[in-house]
Amino acid sequence: MIRRRHGLLLVAPLGLVLAGFFIAPVLMLVPTSFGEYVPGAGIAKGVWTLENYARIITDDYYREVIWRTLGLGLAVTAACLVLGYPLAYLIARGPERWRVPLILLVIFPMMLNLVVRSFGWIALLANRGLVNNLLMQLGVIATPLKLMFNMTGLMIGLTHIYLPFMVLMLVAAIRNVPRDVEAAAATLGSTRIHVFASVTLPLSAPGILAGSILVFVLTVSALVTPRMLGGPTYKVMATLIYDEYMQLLDWPSGSALSFALTAITLAIIWLSGRVARRWAGQP
Amino acid sequence: MSADRDGRPGHAVTIAALAVVVFLQVPVLVVVLAAFSTTSYLTIPPQGLTLAWFGKVLGDPTYLSALRMSLILACGSTALSLILGVTAAYALFRRSVPGAEAITAVLMAPLVVPAVVVGVALLQYFSLTGLRGSFVGLLMAHVVITVPYVVRSALASLAGLDLAVEEAARVLGATGFEAFRLVTLPLITPGLVAGGLFAFITSLDNVPVTIFLISASQTTLPVLIFSSVEMGIDPGVAAVSTILIVATGIVLLLAERRFGFHRFV
């Protein structure tokens, strides 16, 4: 056994890097979020205010962006579940020789550059994009459908981007459902749908929860896809933070929004941990 | 859900699942098509085929220097993350550190905090410390966002290990480091390759942290694509993207052949 002193020596380098380049920067953002922004001059010296946080709750525009972000998170999570479950089921329970090719086809878009995938959706969904061109050629529509710079575009793009995470979590969960429990239910006269609803689905619930939390947290913190498919006007929390920092240079407001976003993701993760423990307690 | 009595997926499930697989590949195929198309917007069928966009991109120093920057950053941060992450994970695994669980939670924290928040926090920090626009700052930022993947895969690989093997090496006279290098390290290598690959791709992919930290002279490829899309669709972007798509596909297939990559995701 290596001694404690050696153990600390091995953890210390990474610990110092994280302390210096992650923990300290985040902590130093705290005072900024209580600072007062003076247009043109930056942050007022020696002035402390709760205004930045108050505005998040009281300002109509901020509230709209936050509700939009949360709604988008829920919608994308639901879409990933609905689309992901059949695919995960096929990978977990389908023919053996399909398994590896299917998993690779799920991983491939996941490994692919996020900017590239979002660009692909722009080529598809833009006014002169593939979808609109095709529909107009076929005479289905006369004028292009508005598929970008709105909820539709963000929904499609983000669902595509986070679907692989959901599928991989669900595959693991469905594989953990004992086949003999399902077989027993079937032998006892349950219909297929009943076996699925009363055995498979509840037993894969922990995986469904884990996958949903992952997708929700990733969606509400996403910057690249919402920016590329939503443009500069249709904003979510992450793109609003980006603009507060890069366009408006209002760092106090941006940092308060950053902490609000972090608080939302931490709260969701904490809540799901409690739910998971409760499930584990009473199987 | 129409599953068979023995739990095998029925036709409806299979068809739905295959449709989802197609949905996952659609934007990828569209990008590749756009890269070879003569028109700047896409039509089906494509109006004409050309390699001109590839020539334009490969002759463009902006793209080439951004690509070089991305690769240097990804290689550097992956190497640093592997060294720092594996040593830390090993100490945590051997339970030779007090408060191992709390430390593990801290090491994983960069995954929980939204990337854009890490980005703005580092922007302010680097502005105050004078590291803004420096390569070192950018490199350390990438270590912070990639190291959790390495730690996680190292811990998972170590958990599947029989400690007795290493103890046997020690009994036979190996020093602690020899035992680790000759016995433990080879056993956890496939897991580390997977973790390293995730770290590499995370670094190569990153925009939300990088975009706050780059200087005018050093941009990365995804940030360059991200900014040029804001100015409109350019088939050059599709050509660069196609190169990335092919490279990603090759790396994924190689990793699968050599290490059975699908087991580690």
Boltz contact constraints between the chains, C-beta under 6 A:
constraints:
  - contact:
      token1: [A, 2]
      token2: [B, 94]
      max_distance: 6.0
  - contact:
      token1: [A, 2]
      token2: [B, 96]
      max_distance: 6.0
  - contact:
      token1: [A, 2]
      token2: [B, 176]
      max_distance: 6.0
  - contact:
      token1: [A, 4]
      token2: [B, 96]
      max_distance: 6.0
  - contact:
      token1: [A, 7]
      token2: [B, 91]
      max_distance: 6.0
  - contact:
      token1: [A, 7]
      token2: [B, 96]
      max_distance: 6.0
  - contact:
      token1: [A, 7]
      token2: [B, 97]
      max_distance: 6.0
  - contact:
      token1: [A, 8]
      token2: [B, 97]
      max_distance: 6.0
  - contact:
      token1: [A, 10]
      token2: [B, 87]
      max_distance: 6.0
  - contact:
      token1: [A, 10]
      token2: [B, 91]
      max_distance: 6.0
  - contact:
      token1: [A, 11]
      token2: [B, 88]
      max_distance: 6.0
  - contact:
      token1: [A, 11]
      token2: [B, 91]
      max_distance: 6.0
  - contact:
      token1: [A, 11]
      token2: [B, 97]
      max_distance: 6.0
  - contact:
      token1: [A, 13]
      token2: [B, 84]
      max_distance: 6.0
  - contact:
      token1: [A, 14]
      token2: [B, 84]
      max_distance: 6.0
  - contact:
      token1: [A, 14]
      token2: [B, 88]
      max_distance: 6.0
  - contact:
      token1: [A, 21]
      token2: [B, 140]
      max_distance: 6.0
  - contact:
      token1: [A, 21]
      token2: [B, 144]
      max_distance: 6.0
  - contact:
      token1: [A, 22]
      token2: [B, 110]
      max_distance: 6.0
  - contact:
      token1: [A, 22]
      token2: [B, 144]
      max_distance: 6.0
  - contact:
      token1: [A, 25]
      token2: [B, 121]
      max_distance: 6.0
  - contact:
      token1: [A, 25]
      token2: [B, 122]
      max_distance: 6.0
  - contact:
      token1: [A, 25]
      token2: [B, 125]
      max_distance: 6.0
  - contact:
      token1: [A, 26]
      token2: [B, 121]
      max_distance: 6.0
  - contact:
      token1: [A, 28]
      token2: [B, 125]
      max_distance: 6.0
  - contact:
      token1: [A, 29]
      token2: [B, 121]
      max_distance: 6.0
  - contact:
      token1: [A, 83]
      token2: [B, 20]
      max_distance: 6.0
  - contact:
      token1: [A, 86]
      token2: [B, 13]
      max_distance: 6.0
  - contact:
      token1: [A, 86]
      token2: [B, 16]
      max_distance: 6.0
  - contact:
      token1: [A, 86]
      token2: [B, 17]
      max_distance: 6.0
  - contact:
      token1: [A, 87]
      token2: [B, 17]
      max_distance: 6.0
  - contact:
      token1: [A, 87]
      token2: [B, 20]
      max_distance: 6.0
  - contact:
      token1: [A, 89]
      token2: [B, 9]
      max_distance: 6.0
  - contact:
      token1: [A, 89]
      token2: [B, 13]
      max_distance: 6.0
  - contact:
      token1: [A, 90]
      token2: [B, 9]
      max_distance: 6.0
  - contact:
      token1: [A, 90]
      token2: [B, 14]
      max_distance: 6.0
  - contact:
      token1: [A, 90]
      token2: [B, 17]
      max_distance: 6.0
  - contact:
      token1: [A, 93]
      token2: [B, 7]
      max_distance: 6.0
  - contact:
      token1: [A, 93]
      token2: [B, 8]
      max_distance: 6.0
  - contact:
      token1: [A, 93]
      token2: [B, 9]
      max_distance: 6.0
  - contact:
      token1: [A, 94]
      token2: [B, 9]
      max_distance: 6.0
  - contact:
      token1: [A, 100]
      token2: [B, 262]
      max_distance: 6.0
  - contact:
      token1: [A, 103]
      token2: [B, 262]
      max_distance: 6.0
  - contact:
      token1: [A, 105]
      token2: [B, 21]
      max_distance: 6.0
  - contact:
      token1: [A, 107]
      token2: [B, 265]
      max_distance: 6.0
  - contact:
      token1: [A, 108]
      token2: [B, 252]
      max_distance: 6.0
  - contact:
      token1: [A, 109]
      token2: [B, 24]
      max_distance: 6.0
  - contact:
      token1: [A, 111]
      token2: [B, 201]
      max_distance: 6.0
  - contact:
      token1: [A, 111]
      token2: [B, 248]
      max_distance: 6.0
  - contact:
      token1: [A, 111]
      token2: [B, 252]
      max_distance: 6.0
  - contact:
      token1: [A, 112]
      token2: [B, 248]
      max_distance: 6.0
  - contact:
      token1: [A, 113]
      token2: [B, 205]
      max_distance: 6.0
  - contact:
      token1: [A, 113]
      token2: [B, 222]
      max_distance: 6.0
  - contact:
      token1: [A, 113]
      token2: [B, 244]
      max_distance: 6.0
  - contact:
      token1: [A, 114]
      token2: [B, 205]
      max_distance: 6.0
  - contact:
      token1: [A, 115]
      token2: [B, 222]
      max_distance: 6.0
  - contact:
      token1: [A, 115]
      token2: [B, 225]
      max_distance: 6.0
  - contact:
      token1: [A, 115]
      token2: [B, 226]
      max_distance: 6.0
  - contact:
      token1: [A, 116]
      token2: [B, 241]
      max_distance: 6.0
  - contact:
      token1: [A, 116]
      token2: [B, 244]
      max_distance: 6.0
  - contact:
      token1: [A, 117]
      token2: [B, 27]
      max_distance: 6.0
  - contact:
      token1: [A, 119]
      token2: [B, 229]
      max_distance: 6.0
  - contact:
      token1: [A, 119]
      token2: [B, 241]
      max_distance: 6.0
  - contact:
      token1: [A, 120]
      token2: [B, 27]
      max_distance: 6.0
  - contact:
      token1: [A, 120]
      token2: [B, 30]
      max_distance: 6.0
  - contact:
      token1: [A, 120]
      token2: [B, 31]
      max_distance: 6.0
  - contact:
      token1: [A, 121]
      token2: [B, 27]
      max_distance: 6.0
  - contact:
      token1: [A, 123]
      token2: [B, 30]
      max_distance: 6.0
  - contact:
      token1: [A, 123]
      token2: [B, 34]
      max_distance: 6.0
  - contact:
      token1: [A, 123]
      token2: [B, 42]
      max_distance: 6.0
  - contact:
      token1: [A, 124]
      token2: [B, 30]
      max_distance: 6.0
  - contact:
      token1: [A, 128]
      token2: [B, 41]
      max_distance: 6.0
  - contact:
      token1: [A, 130]
      token2: [B, 42]
      max_distance: 6.0
  - contact:
      token1: [A, 133]
      token2: [B, 43]
      max_distance: 6.0
  - contact:
      token1: [A, 134]
      token2: [B, 44]
      max_distance: 6.0
  - contact:
      token1: [A, 168]
      token2: [B, 265]
      max_distance: 6.0
  - contact:
      token1: [A, 179]
      token2: [B, 7]
      max_distance: 6.0
  - contact:
      token1: [A, 182]
      token2: [B, 7]
      max_distance: 6.0
  - contact:
      token1: [A, 186]
      token2: [B, 5]
      max_distance: 6.0
  - contact:
      token1: [A, 192]
      token2: [B, 3]
      max_distance: 6.0
  - contact:
      token1: [A, 196]
      token2: [B, 1]
      max_distance: 6.0
  - contact:
      token1: [A, 196]
      token2: [B, 3]
      max_distance: 6.0
  - contact:
      token1: [A, 221]
      token2: [B, 114]
      max_distance: 6.0
  - contact:
      token1: [A, 223]
      token2: [B, 116]
      max_distance: 6.0
  - contact:
      token1: [A, 223]
      token2: [B, 208]
      max_distance: 6.0
  - contact:
      token1: [A, 224]
      token2: [B, 207]
      max_distance: 6.0
  - contact:
      token1: [A, 228]
      token2: [B, 229]
      max_distance: 6.0
  - contact:
      token1: [A, 238]
      token2: [B, 116]
      max_distance: 6.0
  - contact:
      token1: [A, 241]
      token2: [B, 116]
      max_distance: 6.0
  - contact:
      token1: [A, 245]
      token2: [B, 120]
      max_distance: 6.0
  - contact:
      token1: [A, 258]
      token2: [B, 117]
      max_distance: 6.0
  - contact:
      token1: [A, 258]
      token2: [B, 120]
      max_distance: 6.0
  - contact:
      token1: [A, 261]
      token2: [B, 114]
      max_distance: 6.0
  - contact:
      token1: [A, 262]
      token2: [B, 113]
      max_distance: 6.0
  - contact:
      token1: [A, 262]
      token2: [B, 117]
      max_distance: 6.0
